[in-house]
Amino acid sequence: MTVIKETAIREVRQFKDGVFSREHKEIIREIHLEIALNTQKISVIACSGRYAGELAVGFLRSEGLLNSPDEIEKIEIADTEHRVHVKTRNPVPVILSSHKTIASSGARGMGALQALNRQPIREELSVQIKPEKVFRMMDDFLSMASLHDSTGGTHAAALATVNAEIIAVREDIGRHNTIDMLGGYALLGGIDLSDKTIVRTGRVSSEIVHKVWCLGVPVVISISVPTTLAIELAEEAGITIIGSVRGGKFIVYTHPERILVNC
């Protein structure tokens, strides 16, 4: 397998103080990654090509096509062809819709979520977090998102414990892809997500909440804010959204009972 760098150096022209100058900048690459399950092409996703196996497994997991690492027989990654082929031990029925064959950042429609018939995350399985842990998680996470610092062209997300221990950080050009990467990482590693959190840099959309719901993660923490539809979906899903984490403050948009204060 040929390893391809996720960034490249390009000469650019920078305009500053009324003058153009030649500069060399590190640029994040973009490829269209084909994901195939057994003999069937499932999707083509615009991504950086990093952690392609995790991204493919996580995407298939969010589509409801994979539930356990025991189902996987082999993962074949062809970097030069920009393709990941996941083979399962037993046949998996697949019903394709148009959104799965268009190059995208790994998003999906709300109709597909309804088809999965997800149950809300049960309160007795939920976690509780102290405010100081929220700030520590965000600070540690941002310090580890090195690819964004070097290129300015990625979104980032992390899997963490409620005690603010960062388990894994993933960066990509697509915000949805980072969640799928973490989902694939957890599935392949046999990690229970019912007591974990997702920390991220970007806006929390309904599609992000959908992917988190599919993973069974009860808390999303973001430096940015959610949309109205994301809040409605998180209320239904039993997911706590914590946003605008910066400057010693944050906002809890849904299920504030998970935040421990004066403890």
Protein Blocks (a to p, Z undefined) as FASTA:
>chain_A
ZZddfbdcddddddeehiacdddddddddddddddehjbcfbdcddehiaklmmmmmmmm
mnopafbfklpmbdcddfknopacdddfbdcdddddfklmgccehiacfklmmmnopacd
dfklmccddfklmmmmmmmmmmmmmmlmmnopaccdddddfkopafbdcddfblklmmmm
mmmmmmmnopafklcccddfbdcdfklmmmmmmnopabdcdfbdcdfklmmmmmmnopac
dehieehiacdfbhkllpcghZZ
